[in-house]
Amino acid sequence: MSELVARTGRHQQRYRDGFRLVAGCIPFKYRGPGEEVVEVLMINSTSGPGLLFPKGGWEDDETDKEAALREAYEEAGVRGDLVDLIGHYEFKSKTLQDEESPEGWCKAVMFALLVKEELQSWPEQNTRHRTWLTIPEAIKCCRHPWMRQALEQGFSKRHTGVVEVGICKSSSK
C-alpha cells in the first residue's frame, strides 16, 4: 500500500523566469450504455468557492507528467493514463507569492488523464471532495478562467461526446 501523505513545501519547486511551474490534469471517464458521455472529475478548492482540476507544483525530481499524475493521486485520489497534452497556461496565483515568484505568476502544463482507478483513500481526502461532471456542468462550476479555457478549448476538442446540461453541485468524497 502506498503512503497516504502529500508532498508539501517549496524546497523542490521548479521556477523559470519568475514563474512557478505547475502541472495538472483533467481526469475523465466515459459513461453511458455506449460510453458516449464524457465526465470530468473536479475537486473543491480549499481556499474558496468553485471547483478545480488537480494541479500543483512541479518539483525538480520529477517530470511534468509525473507531477500531474502525483497531483491527481494526492488531491483527487485517482490513477490512470495521461493520454493527451492539453496545453500550457499562465495565471497569477492570488495566494501563493514567494521569493522566486514575488507576484505569484505561474505556468501550468495540463494533461488529459483517463481514469482507471478511483481510490477510497488518498492523501487529501479530508480536505478535498470529488465531483464527476459533464463538460457543460464543469464549465459552469470551474473556479478559474484558465482552467475553463483548458477544458473548453483544449480538452473538449479531443474528448467530445454526448453532453448534458446540469447545475454545479458537490458530492461526497
Phi, psi and omega in degrees: 000137181281159181287135182265059180229131177272148174292144177224165177090173184240008187293339178248009185294138176272141176226152174210123176052042177083004178253136170280131181270132186232146176230144179200186182208163169252101178289139181213163174210167176253145175217170182108166183304318178253020183051046182268351180256131177262129173241143177246151181259126177238159180235158177287154172276144176271358183238019177156185184287164177097165182247156185228167166262150180299131177197158179183182184301136176269118187265161189286354178255017181215159174278169177298324178292317177298320179296318179297317178295320178297314180296322178298320177292308185296313187271324187246349179067037177233153175229153179179203183246131172285121185250341181207148165275122180277316180160183179243138186222140175253141177205164179251122177286133179278342187241344189241077171261148177208184184301320182281336179221074187299334179265358177082019180287140181228150171240122183249140169252129184239139180238161170266130181243112175282113186286127177251335184214130175248112187280150177276335178230137177207163188305319185255025184297337180279344180240350183240137175243138182263145177218124174271129183224152169288167181300313178300321177297315181297321179300318180292328187266348187295126184288321188250135179303323182292327176289323177297318177297317178300321180289311184288313188264331182263302185290310187298329180295331184260333188233071180258158178194190174292129183243152179243146176266134181212193180245161179283124179216158176255150175238171178285169183306000000 
